[in-house]
Amino acid sequence: MAADNYVSEILVVADGNPNPGVATFHFSPMSGKAEASTRIRLATTQNIIAVAKTSKGEFFTDQKLVKVTIGGCGG
């Protein structure tokens, strides 16, 4: 998070939702870390995708399959 190179935005997407854009977080060098948390309610198992944009216009992405079980308990 240097003044000339930092993560400026993170977009969180749930690819199985009718409206997939879940959250967008905005950062500046004064944020210290590009770190945020959120809670998402999902009806079915699906990928959660995070896309990070840097101040230099670069993009980085990662995804995680989140398993949803009936009743919220494992199994």
C-alpha positions in Angstrom: 0.0 0.0 0.0 2.6 2.5 -1.2 1.4 5.9 -2.4 2.3 5.0 -6.0 1.1 1.4 -6.0 -1.8 0.2 -3.9 -5.0 -1.9 -4.1 -7.8 0.7 -4.8 -10.8 -1.5 -5.1 -12.0 -5.1 -4.3 -15.2 -6.4 -5.9 -16.8 -9.5 -4.4 -19.1 -11.6 -6.7 -21.3 -14.6 -6.0 -21.6 -16.3 -9.4 -24.8 -18.2 -8.5 -26.8 -15.2 -7.3 -29.3 -13.4 -9.6 -27.5 -10.2 -8.8 -23.9 -11.4 -8.5 -22.3 -8.2 -7.3 -22.2 -8.7 -3.5 -19.8 -5.9 -2.3 -17.3 -3.3 -3.5 -14.6 -2.0 -1.1 -12.6 1.1 -1.9 -9.1 1.8 -0.5 -6.4 4.4 -0.5 -2.8 4.4 0.7 -4.0 5.7 4.0 -6.0 2.5 4.5 -2.8 0.7 5.5 -4.0 -2.7 4.3 -6.4 -3.7 1.6 -8.5 -5.8 4.0 -12.2 -6.1 4.5 -14.8 -8.6 5.6 -18.4 -9.2 4.9 -21.1 -11.8 5.5 -23.0 -13.3 2.6 -26.2 -15.4 2.6 -26.2 -18.0 -0.1 -29.0 -20.3 -1.1 -26.8 -22.8 -3.0 -23.2 -24.0 -3.3 -21.4 -21.5 -5.6 -18.1 -19.7 -6.3 -17.3 -16.5 -4.5 -14.9 -14.4 -6.6 -12.8 -11.5 -5.5 -11.3 -9.1 -8.1 -8.8 -6.6 -6.9 -7.8 -3.5 -8.9 -4.6 -1.6 -8.2 -3.9 2.1 -8.6 -1.8 1.2 -11.7 -4.8 -0.5 -13.4 -3.7 -4.1 -12.8 -6.3 -6.7 -11.9 -5.9 -9.8 -9.7 -8.6 -12.4 -9.0 -9.2 -15.4 -6.9 -12.2 -17.6 -6.2 -13.4 -20.1 -3.6 -16.1 -22.7 -3.9 -18.4 -22.2 -0.9 -20.5 -25.3 0.0 -24.0 -24.6 1.3 -25.8 -27.4 3.2 -29.5 -27.6 4.2 -29.9 -26.3 7.7 -26.5 -24.7 7.7 -24.8 -27.7 9.3 -22.2 -29.9 7.7 -23.0 -33.1 5.8 
